[in-house]
Amino acid sequence: MSLITIVLIIVVAFLAGMEGVLDQFQFHQPLVACTLIGLVSGHLREGIILGGSLQMIALGWANVGAAVAPDAALASVASAIIMVLGLQGGNVNVQNAINTSIALAIPLSVAGLFLTMIARTVAIPIVHFMDGQAKKGNIRGVEIWHIVAICIQGIRVAIPAAILCVVPPEIVTSGLNSMPDWLSGGMAVGGGMIAAVGYAMVINMMATKEVWPFFVLGFCLAALNQLTLISLGAIGVSLALLYLGLKESAKSSGGGGSNSGDPLGDILNDY
């Protein structure tokens, strides 16, 4: 791996770590982080495949109250680097490298939680420094300490990424090639199950009697081999526009029966 590639990967990792807190440009999302690492390392196709698979897992990851979700930033960056190292070592099955990276994403995300706790603990005195600057009326000082705290979040991902980048690709390749078939097959099955769990977590959060008909319709349409992803997306947009049109029509019509502004909910409530 060249020096320029390593620097670009560290930059992507730094941005992903910051975005884990900022949520502004979504660099921490697996589809974005893995794609960018695949782009700078010359494995764009594999990066997109890995990112798409991990994104299905991370769909159900969300911070709820005091419960902190697994760290998608470190999981995405580290698994993508491991995949790239395996591919650059040569003489390795591409699908095997991707499946192994997917299986490693979950323990990496848990490790990321530990690093997140450390970063946030370090940021505690920074908050007091910011309070001191605010009492003095020094807004610039508050901004500087804010930037320092955000950079700490980027460093917590950039440092592990830099350590992984200096690992010789031959070590990763030999490790992937030495895996027995039962282990690589198990990781492939486990990766598929993890994606299904991600979908289930999203459905569990969104499931109401108003949206279940759309879920059922989507699963039925997805089973048709003649429909492409573009056509499925067009059908989804059309259904959303129809629903929004009916909702606005229900709001403007007023009077007569139950009228909550949710046409599908009103229909289901009548039965």
ChimeraX commands (.cxc) that place a marker at each C-alpha (Angstrom):
marker #1 position 0.00,0.00,0.00 radius 0.5
marker #1 position 1.55,3.31,-1.10 radius 0.5
marker #1 position 2.09,6.29,1.21 radius 0.5
marker #1 position -0.48,8.38,-0.67 radius 0.5
marker #1 position -3.10,5.64,-0.31 radius 0.5
marker #1 position -2.39,5.35,3.41 radius 0.5
marker #1 position -2.74,9.12,3.87 radius 0.5
marker #1 position -6.03,9.20,1.96 radius 0.5
marker #1 position -7.40,6.28,3.98 radius 0.5
marker #1 position -6.44,8.05,7.22 radius 0.5
marker #1 position -8.22,11.20,6.00 radius 0.5
marker #1 position -11.37,9.20,5.25 radius 0.5
marker #1 position -11.12,7.53,8.66 radius 0.5
marker #1 position -10.70,10.92,10.36 radius 0.5
marker #1 position -13.77,12.32,8.62 radius 0.5
marker #1 position -15.77,9.18,9.43 radius 0.5
marker #1 position -14.87,9.49,13.12 radius 0.5
marker #1 position -15.99,13.12,13.26 radius 0.5
marker #1 position -19.19,12.36,11.39 radius 0.5
marker #1 position -20.04,9.74,13.99 radius 0.5
marker #1 position -20.90,12.75,16.18 radius 0.5
marker #1 position -21.73,15.48,13.66 radius 0.5
marker #1 position -24.03,13.52,11.30 radius 0.5
marker #1 position -23.64,16.32,8.74 radius 0.5
marker #1 position -22.21,14.64,5.61 radius 0.5
marker #1 position -22.67,10.98,6.66 radius 0.5
marker #1 position -19.04,9.96,6.13 radius 0.5
marker #1 position -19.46,7.46,8.97 radius 0.5
marker #1 position -22.14,5.50,7.13 radius 0.5
marker #1 position -20.76,2.18,5.82 radius 0.5
marker #1 position -21.84,2.79,2.23 radius 0.5
marker #1 position -19.95,6.11,2.14 radius 0.5
marker #1 position -16.86,5.14,4.17 radius 0.5
marker #1 position -16.27,1.77,2.45 radius 0.5
marker #1 position -16.84,3.27,-0.99 radius 0.5
marker #1 position -14.33,6.07,-0.36 radius 0.5
marker #1 position -11.72,3.65,0.97 radius 0.5
marker #1 position -12.32,1.39,-2.02 radius 0.5
marker #1 position -11.91,4.40,-4.30 radius 0.5
marker #1 position -8.59,5.61,-2.87 radius 0.5
marker #1 position -7.18,2.06,-2.72 radius 0.5
marker #1 position -8.19,1.04,-6.24 radius 0.5
marker #1 position -10.90,-1.42,-5.20 radius 0.5
marker #1 position -14.00,0.69,-5.78 radius 0.5
marker #1 position -16.29,-2.19,-6.81 radius 0.5
marker #1 position -15.43,-4.28,-3.76 radius 0.5
marker #1 position -15.76,-1.23,-1.51 radius 0.5
marker #1 position -19.28,-0.54,-2.77 radius 0.5
marker #1 position -20.31,-4.20,-2.27 radius 0.5
marker #1 position -18.92,-4.23,1.27 radius 0.5
marker #1 position -20.45,-0.86,2.10 radius 0.5
marker #1 position -23.85,-1.88,0.78 radius 0.5
marker #1 position -23.81,-5.08,2.83 radius 0.5
marker #1 position -22.74,-3.30,6.01 radius 0.5
marker #1 position -25.30,-0.55,5.44 radius 0.5
marker #1 position -28.06,-3.14,5.69 radius 0.5
marker #1 position -26.70,-4.03,9.12 radius 0.5
marker #1 position -26.33,-0.43,10.32 radius 0.5
marker #1 position -29.87,0.56,9.32 radius 0.5
marker #1 position -31.14,-0.44,12.74 radius 0.5
marker #1 position -28.29,1.18,14.70 radius 0.5
marker #1 position -29.44,4.30,16.51 radius 0.5
marker #1 position -28.71,5.99,19.82 radius 0.5
marker #1 position -31.83,5.76,21.98 radius 0.5
marker #1 position -31.63,7.62,25.28 radius 0.5
marker #1 position -28.60,6.45,27.22 radius 0.5
marker #1 position -28.19,3.38,24.99 radius 0.5
marker #1 position -25.34,3.99,22.53 radius 0.5
marker #1 position -25.47,2.14,19.21 radius 0.5
marker #1 position -22.45,0.19,17.89 radius 0.5
marker #1 position -19.82,2.35,16.24 radius 0.5
marker #1 position -20.50,2.25,12.51 radius 0.5
marker #1 position -17.50,4.48,11.71 radius 0.5
marker #1 position -14.78,2.18,13.04 radius 0.5
marker #1 position -16.57,-0.94,11.81 radius 0.5
marker #1 position -16.81,0.46,8.27 radius 0.5
marker #1 position -13.27,1.81,8.06 radius 0.5
marker #1 position -11.51,-1.15,9.69 radius 0.5
marker #1 position -13.42,-3.83,7.77 radius 0.5
marker #1 position -12.78,-2.00,4.48 radius 0.5
marker #1 position -9.05,-1.78,5.20 radius 0.5
marker #1 position -8.90,-5.48,6.07 radius 0.5
marker #1 position -10.66,-6.29,2.80 radius 0.5
marker #1 position -8.26,-4.11,0.81 radius 0.5
marker #1 position -5.22,-5.69,2.48 radius 0.5
marker #1 position -6.54,-9.14,1.67 radius 0.5
marker #1 position -7.12,-8.23,-1.97 radius 0.5
marker #1 position -3.74,-6.53,-2.39 radius 0.5
marker #1 position -1.94,-9.59,-1.08 radius 0.5
marker #1 position -2.98,-11.44,-4.20 radius 0.5
marker #1 position -4.27,-14.97,-4.76 radius 0.5
marker #1 position -7.34,-14.55,-2.56 radius 0.5
marker #1 position -11.00,-15.07,-3.32 radius 0.5
marker #1 position -12.76,-11.70,-3.54 radius 0.5
marker #1 position -16.04,-12.97,-2.08 radius 0.5
marker #1 position -14.19,-14.66,0.75 radius 0.5
marker #1 position -12.45,-11.37,1.63 radius 0.5
marker #1 position -15.77,-9.49,1.58 radius 0.5
marker #1 position -17.57,-12.10,3.70 radius 0.5
marker #1 position -14.77,-12.12,6.26 radius 0.5
marker #1 position -14.84,-8.32,6.46 radius 0.5
marker #1 position -18.61,-8.37,7.00 radius 0.5
marker #1 position -18.27,-10.92,9.80 radius 0.5
marker #1 position -15.55,-8.84,11.48 radius 0.5
marker #1 position -17.65,-5.66,11.35 radius 0.5
marker #1 position -19.73,-6.54,14.44 radius 0.5
marker #1 position -16.82,-7.11,16.88 radius 0.5
marker #1 position -15.11,-4.05,15.41 radius 0.5
marker #1 position -18.21,-1.96,16.08 radius 0.5
marker #1 position -18.21,-3.12,19.70 radius 0.5
marker #1 position -14.53,-2.17,19.99 radius 0.5
marker #1 position -15.49,1.20,18.58 radius 0.5
marker #1 position -17.87,1.69,21.50 radius 0.5
marker #1 position -14.91,1.39,23.89 radius 0.5
marker #1 position -12.94,3.98,21.93 radius 0.5
marker #1 position -16.01,6.25,21.88 radius 0.5
marker #1 position -16.24,6.05,25.67 radius 0.5
marker #1 position -12.57,7.04,25.94 radius 0.5
marker #1 position -13.01,9.97,23.54 radius 0.5
marker #1 position -16.06,11.26,25.38 radius 0.5
marker #1 position -14.33,10.90,28.74 radius 0.5
marker #1 position -11.41,12.96,27.45 radius 0.5
marker #1 position -13.89,15.57,26.20 radius 0.5
marker #1 position -15.33,16.14,29.71 radius 0.5
marker #1 position -12.63,18.63,30.82 radius 0.5
marker #1 position -12.90,20.31,27.43 radius 0.5
marker #1 position -16.49,21.21,28.28 radius 0.5
marker #1 position -15.26,22.98,31.42 radius 0.5
marker #1 position -12.66,24.83,29.34 radius 0.5
marker #1 position -15.44,25.95,27.01 radius 0.5
marker #1 position -17.50,27.13,29.98 radius 0.5
marker #1 position -14.53,29.17,31.19 radius 0.5
marker #1 position -14.12,30.80,27.78 radius 0.5
marker #1 position -17.85,31.53,27.65 radius 0.5
marker #1 position -17.72,33.29,31.03 radius 0.5
marker #1 position -14.95,35.51,29.63 radius 0.5
marker #1 position -17.06,36.24,26.56 radius 0.5
marker #1 position -14.41,34.67,24.32 radius 0.5
marker #1 position -16.54,33.07,21.59 radius 0.5
marker #1 position -13.47,32.27,19.52 radius 0.5
marker #1 position -12.05,30.26,22.41 radius 0.5
marker #1 position -15.29,28.29,22.69 radius 0.5
marker #1 position -15.12,27.51,18.97 radius 0.5
marker #1 position -11.49,26.36,19.20 radius 0.5
marker #1 position -12.20,23.95,22.06 radius 0.5
marker #1 position -15.25,22.71,20.17 radius 0.5
marker #1 position -13.08,21.90,17.17 radius 0.5
marker #1 position -10.56,20.14,19.44 radius 0.5
marker #1 position -13.31,17.93,20.88 radius 0.5
marker #1 position -14.57,17.02,17.41 radius 0.5
marker #1 position -11.03,16.22,16.23 radius 0.5
marker #1 position -10.65,13.78,19.14 radius 0.5
marker #1 position -13.59,11.85,17.68 radius 0.5
marker #1 position -11.81,11.74,14.33 radius 0.5
marker #1 position -8.53,10.60,15.88 radius 0.5
marker #1 position -10.21,7.65,17.61 radius 0.5
marker #1 position -10.86,6.13,14.16 radius 0.5
marker #1 position -7.83,7.51,12.32 radius 0.5
marker #1 position -5.28,5.90,14.68 radius 0.5
marker #1 position -6.65,2.32,14.35 radius 0.5
marker #1 position -6.88,2.88,10.59 radius 0.5
marker #1 position -3.22,3.94,10.42 radius 0.5
marker #1 position -2.17,0.89,12.45 radius 0.5
marker #1 position -4.07,-1.44,10.13 radius 0.5
marker #1 position -2.59,0.20,7.03 radius 0.5
marker #1 position 0.98,-0.72,8.02 radius 0.5
marker #1 position 0.09,-4.40,8.40 radius 0.5
marker #1 position 1.72,-6.34,5.52 radius 0.5
marker #1 position -0.96,-7.46,3.03 radius 0.5
marker #1 position 0.62,-10.93,2.87 radius 0.5
marker #1 position -0.31,-11.57,6.52 radius 0.5
marker #1 position -3.97,-10.79,5.88 radius 0.5
marker #1 position -3.97,-12.80,2.65 radius 0.5
marker #1 position -2.40,-15.85,4.27 radius 0.5
marker #1 position -4.93,-15.61,7.09 radius 0.5
marker #1 position -7.83,-15.50,4.65 radius 0.5
marker #1 position -6.49,-18.35,2.54 radius 0.5
marker #1 position -5.80,-20.53,5.59 radius 0.5
marker #1 position -9.42,-20.31,6.76 radius 0.5
marker #1 position -11.18,-23.68,6.43 radius 0.5
marker #1 position -14.27,-23.94,4.24 radius 0.5
marker #1 position -16.58,-24.44,7.20 radius 0.5
marker #1 position -15.40,-21.18,8.78 radius 0.5
marker #1 position -15.58,-19.08,5.61 radius 0.5
marker #1 position -18.99,-20.57,4.80 radius 0.5
marker #1 position -20.19,-19.88,8.32 radius 0.5
marker #1 position -19.06,-16.26,8.05 radius 0.5
marker #1 position -20.94,-15.89,4.76 radius 0.5
marker #1 position -24.13,-17.25,6.36 radius 0.5
marker #1 position -23.59,-15.11,9.44 radius 0.5
marker #1 position -23.12,-12.00,7.32 radius 0.5
marker #1 position -26.41,-12.66,5.55 radius 0.5
marker #1 position -28.20,-13.20,8.84 radius 0.5
marker #1 position -26.77,-9.96,10.27 radius 0.5
marker #1 position -28.19,-8.01,7.33 radius 0.5
marker #1 position -31.60,-9.58,7.97 radius 0.5
marker #1 position -31.36,-8.58,11.63 radius 0.5
marker #1 position -30.65,-5.01,10.56 radius 0.5
marker #1 position -33.83,-5.00,8.46 radius 0.5
marker #1 position -35.80,-6.51,11.35 radius 0.5
marker #1 position -34.61,-3.80,13.74 radius 0.5
marker #1 position -35.73,-1.09,11.34 radius 0.5
marker #1 position -39.13,-2.72,10.83 radius 0.5
marker #1 position -39.51,-3.14,14.59 radius 0.5
marker #1 position -39.03,0.60,15.09 radius 0.5
marker #1 position -41.28,1.65,12.19 radius 0.5
marker #1 position -43.98,-1.02,12.30 radius 0.5
marker #1 position -47.48,0.38,12.79 radius 0.5
marker #1 position -50.79,-0.74,11.36 radius 0.5
marker #1 position -50.64,2.20,8.93 radius 0.5
marker #1 position -47.32,1.17,7.34 radius 0.5
marker #1 position -47.64,-2.64,7.41 radius 0.5
marker #1 position -49.54,-2.69,4.07 radius 0.5
marker #1 position -46.59,-0.91,2.45 radius 0.5
marker #1 position -44.14,-3.44,3.92 radius 0.5
marker #1 position -46.21,-6.36,2.63 radius 0.5
marker #1 position -46.59,-4.78,-0.80 radius 0.5
marker #1 position -42.84,-4.11,-0.98 radius 0.5
marker #1 position -41.91,-7.70,-0.13 radius 0.5
marker #1 position -44.35,-9.01,-2.76 radius 0.5
marker #1 position -43.00,-6.69,-5.45 radius 0.5
marker #1 position -39.39,-7.53,-4.56 radius 0.5
marker #1 position -40.12,-11.22,-5.25 radius 0.5
marker #1 position -40.84,-10.45,-8.92 radius 0.5
marker #1 position -37.69,-11.09,-10.94 radius 0.5
marker #1 position -38.85,-8.88,-13.79 radius 0.5
marker #1 position -38.71,-5.73,-11.65 radius 0.5
marker #1 position -35.36,-4.00,-11.32 radius 0.5
marker #1 position -34.24,-1.89,-8.37 radius 0.5
marker #1 position -35.00,1.23,-10.41 radius 0.5
marker #1 position -38.56,0.12,-11.05 radius 0.5
marker #1 position -39.04,-0.82,-7.39 radius 0.5
marker #1 position -37.77,2.61,-6.40 radius 0.5
marker #1 position -40.14,4.27,-8.86 radius 0.5
marker #1 position -43.08,2.29,-7.45 radius 0.5
marker #1 position -42.07,3.29,-3.91 radius 0.5
marker #1 position -41.88,6.98,-4.85 radius 0.5
marker #1 position -45.25,6.74,-6.58 radius 0.5
marker #1 position -46.88,5.15,-3.53 radius 0.5
marker #1 position -45.36,7.81,-1.28 radius 0.5
marker #1 position -46.67,10.61,-3.52 radius 0.5
marker #1 position -50.14,9.02,-3.63 radius 0.5
marker #1 position -50.18,8.69,0.15 radius 0.5
marker #1 position -49.09,12.31,0.64 radius 0.5
marker #1 position -51.73,13.47,-1.87 radius 0.5
marker #1 position -54.46,11.57,-0.05 radius 0.5
marker #1 position -53.22,12.95,3.26 radius 0.5
marker #1 position -53.39,16.55,2.05 radius 0.5
marker #1 position -56.80,15.89,0.51 radius 0.5
marker #1 position -58.07,14.49,3.81 radius 0.5
marker #1 position -56.80,17.54,5.69 radius 0.5
marker #1 position -58.39,20.03,3.29 radius 0.5
marker #1 position -61.75,18.23,2.93 radius 0.5
marker #1 position -62.69,18.31,6.66 radius 0.5
marker #1 position -65.94,17.05,8.23 radius 0.5
marker #1 position -67.56,13.67,7.90 radius 0.5
marker #1 position -66.34,10.58,9.76 radius 0.5
marker #1 position -62.95,10.18,11.29 radius 0.5
marker #1 position -60.47,12.60,9.78 radius 0.5
marker #1 position -57.08,12.46,11.46 radius 0.5
marker #1 position -55.12,13.54,8.38 radius 0.5
marker #1 position -53.91,9.95,7.87 radius 0.5
marker #1 position -56.15,8.44,5.17 radius 0.5
marker #1 position -54.86,4.90,5.55 radius 0.5
marker #1 position -55.14,5.11,9.33 radius 0.5
marker #1 position -58.72,6.39,9.07 radius 0.5
marker #1 position -59.65,3.49,6.80 radius 0.5
marker #1 position -58.10,0.92,9.18 radius 0.5
marker #1 position -59.73,2.52,12.21 radius 0.5
marker #1 position -63.18,2.11,10.64 radius 0.5
marker #1 position -62.80,-1.70,10.74 radius 0.5
marker link #1:1,2 radius 0.2
marker link #1:2,3 radius 0.2
marker link #1:3,4 radius 0.2
marker link #1:4,5 radius 0.2
marker link #1:5,6 radius 0.2
marker link #1:6,7 radius 0.2
marker link #1:7,8 radius 0.2
marker link #1:8,9 radius 0.2
marker link #1:9,10 radius 0.2
marker link #1:10,11 radius 0.2
marker link #1:11,12 radius 0.2
marker link #1:12,13 radius 0.2
marker link #1:13,14 radius 0.2
marker link #1:14,15 radius 0.2
marker link #1:15,16 radius 0.2
marker link #1:16,17 radius 0.2
marker link #1:17,18 radius 0.2
marker link #1:18,19 radius 0.2
marker link #1:19,20 radius 0.2
marker link #1:20,21 radius 0.2
marker link #1:21,22 radius 0.2
marker link #1:22,23 radius 0.2
marker link #1:23,24 radius 0.2
marker link #1:24,25 radius 0.2
marker link #1:25,26 radius 0.2
marker link #1:26,27 radius 0.2
marker link #1:27,28 radius 0.2
marker link #1:28,29 radius 0.2
marker link #1:29,30 radius 0.2
marker link #1:30,31 radius 0.2
marker link #1:31,32 radius 0.2
marker link #1:32,33 radius 0.2
marker link #1:33,34 radius 0.2
marker link #1:34,35 radius 0.2
marker link #1:35,36 radius 0.2
marker link #1:36,37 radius 0.2
marker link #1:37,38 radius 0.2
marker link #1:38,39 radius 0.2
marker link #1:39,40 radius 0.2
marker link #1:40,41 radius 0.2
marker link #1:41,42 radius 0.2
marker link #1:42,43 radius 0.2
marker link #1:43,44 radius 0.2
marker link #1:44,45 radius 0.2
marker link #1:45,46 radius 0.2
marker link #1:46,47 radius 0.2
marker link #1:47,48 radius 0.2
marker link #1:48,49 radius 0.2
marker link #1:49,50 radius 0.2
marker link #1:50,51 radius 0.2
marker link #1:51,52 radius 0.2
marker link #1:52,53 radius 0.2
marker link #1:53,54 radius 0.2
marker link #1:54,55 radius 0.2
marker link #1:55,56 radius 0.2
marker link #1:56,57 radius 0.2
marker link #1:57,58 radius 0.2
marker link #1:58,59 radius 0.2
marker link #1:59,60 radius 0.2
marker link #1:60,61 radius 0.2
marker link #1:61,62 radius 0.2
marker link #1:62,63 radius 0.2
marker link #1:63,64 radius 0.2
marker link #1:64,65 radius 0.2
marker link #1:65,66 radius 0.2
marker link #1:66,67 radius 0.2
marker link #1:67,68 radius 0.2
marker link #1:68,69 radius 0.2
marker link #1:69,70 radius 0.2
marker link #1:70,71 radius 0.2
marker link #1:71,72 radius 0.2
marker link #1:72,73 radius 0.2
marker link #1:73,74 radius 0.2
marker link #1:74,75 radius 0.2
marker link #1:75,76 radius 0.2
marker link #1:76,77 radius 0.2
marker link #1:77,78 radius 0.2
marker link #1:78,79 radius 0.2
marker link #1:79,80 radius 0.2
marker link #1:80,81 radius 0.2
marker link #1:81,82 radius 0.2
marker link #1:82,83 radius 0.2
marker link #1:83,84 radius 0.2
marker link #1:84,85 radius 0.2
marker link #1:85,86 radius 0.2
marker link #1:86,87 radius 0.2
marker link #1:87,88 radius 0.2
marker link #1:88,89 radius 0.2
marker link #1:89,90 radius 0.2
marker link #1:90,91 radius 0.2
marker link #1:91,92 radius 0.2
marker link #1:92,93 radius 0.2
marker link #1:93,94 radius 0.2
marker link #1:94,95 radius 0.2
marker link #1:95,96 radius 0.2
marker link #1:96,97 radius 0.2
marker link #1:97,98 radius 0.2
marker link #1:98,99 radius 0.2
marker link #1:99,100 radius 0.2
marker link #1:100,101 radius 0.2
marker link #1:101,102 radius 0.2
marker link #1:102,103 radius 0.2
marker link #1:103,104 radius 0.2
marker link #1:104,105 radius 0.2
marker link #1:105,106 radius 0.2
marker link #1:106,107 radius 0.2
marker link #1:107,108 radius 0.2
marker link #1:108,109 radius 0.2
marker link #1:109,110 radius 0.2
marker link #1:110,111 radius 0.2
marker link #1:111,112 radius 0.2
marker link #1:112,113 radius 0.2
marker link #1:113,114 radius 0.2
marker link #1:114,115 radius 0.2
marker link #1:115,116 radius 0.2
marker link #1:116,117 radius 0.2
marker link #1:117,118 radius 0.2
marker link #1:118,119 radius 0.2
marker link #1:119,120 radius 0.2
marker link #1:120,121 radius 0.2
marker link #1:121,122 radius 0.2
marker link #1:122,123 radius 0.2
marker link #1:123,124 radius 0.2
marker link #1:124,125 radius 0.2
marker link #1:125,126 radius 0.2
marker link #1:126,127 radius 0.2
marker link #1:127,128 radius 0.2
marker link #1:128,129 radius 0.2
marker link #1:129,130 radius 0.2
marker link #1:130,131 radius 0.2
marker link #1:131,132 radius 0.2
marker link #1:132,133 radius 0.2
marker link #1:133,134 radius 0.2
marker link #1:134,135 radius 0.2
marker link #1:135,136 radius 0.2
marker link #1:136,137 radius 0.2
marker link #1:137,138 radius 0.2
marker link #1:138,139 radius 0.2
marker link #1:139,140 radius 0.2
marker link #1:140,141 radius 0.2
marker link #1:141,142 radius 0.2
marker link #1:142,143 radius 0.2
marker link #1:143,144 radius 0.2
marker link #1:144,145 radius 0.2
marker link #1:145,146 radius 0.2
marker link #1:146,147 radius 0.2
marker link #1:147,148 radius 0.2
marker link #1:148,149 radius 0.2
marker link #1:149,150 radius 0.2
marker link #1:150,151 radius 0.2
marker link #1:151,152 radius 0.2
marker link #1:152,153 radius 0.2
marker link #1:153,154 radius 0.2
marker link #1:154,155 radius 0.2
marker link #1:155,156 radius 0.2
marker link #1:156,157 radius 0.2
marker link #1:157,158 radius 0.2
marker link #1:158,159 radius 0.2
marker link #1:159,160 radius 0.2
marker link #1:160,161 radius 0.2
marker link #1:161,162 radius 0.2
marker link #1:162,163 radius 0.2
marker link #1:163,164 radius 0.2
marker link #1:164,165 radius 0.2
marker link #1:165,166 radius 0.2
marker link #1:166,167 radius 0.2
marker link #1:167,168 radius 0.2
marker link #1:168,169 radius 0.2
marker link #1:169,170 radius 0.2
marker link #1:170,171 radius 0.2
marker link #1:171,172 radius 0.2
marker link #1:172,173 radius 0.2
marker link #1:173,174 radius 0.2
marker link #1:174,175 radius 0.2
marker link #1:175,176 radius 0.2
marker link #1:176,177 radius 0.2
marker link #1:177,178 radius 0.2
marker link #1:178,179 radius 0.2
marker link #1:179,180 radius 0.2
marker link #1:180,181 radius 0.2
marker link #1:181,182 radius 0.2
marker link #1:182,183 radius 0.2
marker link #1:183,184 radius 0.2
marker link #1:184,185 radius 0.2
marker link #1:185,186 radius 0.2
marker link #1:186,187 radius 0.2
marker link #1:187,188 radius 0.2
marker link #1:188,189 radius 0.2
marker link #1:189,190 radius 0.2
marker link #1:190,191 radius 0.2
marker link #1:191,192 radius 0.2
marker link #1:192,193 radius 0.2
marker link #1:193,194 radius 0.2
marker link #1:194,195 radius 0.2
marker link #1:195,196 radius 0.2
marker link #1:196,197 radius 0.2
marker link #1:197,198 radius 0.2
marker link #1:198,199 radius 0.2
marker link #1:199,200 radius 0.2
marker link #1:200,201 radius 0.2
marker link #1:201,202 radius 0.2
marker link #1:202,203 radius 0.2
marker link #1:203,204 radius 0.2
marker link #1:204,205 radius 0.2
marker link #1:205,206 radius 0.2
marker link #1:206,207 radius 0.2
marker link #1:207,208 radius 0.2
marker link #1:208,209 radius 0.2
marker link #1:209,210 radius 0.2
marker link #1:210,211 radius 0.2
marker link #1:211,212 radius 0.2
marker link #1:212,213 radius 0.2
marker link #1:213,214 radius 0.2
marker link #1:214,215 radius 0.2
marker link #1:215,216 radius 0.2
marker link #1:216,217 radius 0.2
marker link #1:217,218 radius 0.2
marker link #1:218,219 radius 0.2
marker link #1:219,220 radius 0.2
marker link #1:220,221 radius 0.2
marker link #1:221,222 radius 0.2
marker link #1:222,223 radius 0.2
marker link #1:223,224 radius 0.2
marker link #1:224,225 radius 0.2
marker link #1:225,226 radius 0.2
marker link #1:226,227 radius 0.2
marker link #1:227,228 radius 0.2
marker link #1:228,229 radius 0.2
marker link #1:229,230 radius 0.2
marker link #1:230,231 radius 0.2
marker link #1:231,232 radius 0.2
marker link #1:232,233 radius 0.2
marker link #1:233,234 radius 0.2
marker link #1:234,235 radius 0.2
marker link #1:235,236 radius 0.2
marker link #1:236,237 radius 0.2
marker link #1:237,238 radius 0.2
marker link #1:238,239 radius 0.2
marker link #1:239,240 radius 0.2
marker link #1:240,241 radius 0.2
marker link #1:241,242 radius 0.2
marker link #1:242,243 radius 0.2
marker link #1:243,244 radius 0.2
marker link #1:244,245 radius 0.2
marker link #1:245,246 radius 0.2
marker link #1:246,247 radius 0.2
marker link #1:247,248 radius 0.2
marker link #1:248,249 radius 0.2
marker link #1:249,250 radius 0.2
marker link #1:250,251 radius 0.2
marker link #1:251,252 radius 0.2
marker link #1:252,253 radius 0.2
marker link #1:253,254 radius 0.2
marker link #1:254,255 radius 0.2
marker link #1:255,256 radius 0.2
marker link #1:256,257 radius 0.2
marker link #1:257,258 radius 0.2
marker link #1:258,259 radius 0.2
marker link #1:259,260 radius 0.2
marker link #1:260,261 radius 0.2
marker link #1:261,262 radius 0.2
marker link #1:262,263 radius 0.2
marker link #1:263,264 radius 0.2
marker link #1:264,265 radius 0.2
marker link #1:265,266 radius 0.2
marker link #1:266,267 radius 0.2
marker link #1:267,268 radius 0.2
marker link #1:268,269 radius 0.2
marker link #1:269,270 radius 0.2
marker link #1:270,271 radius 0.2
view
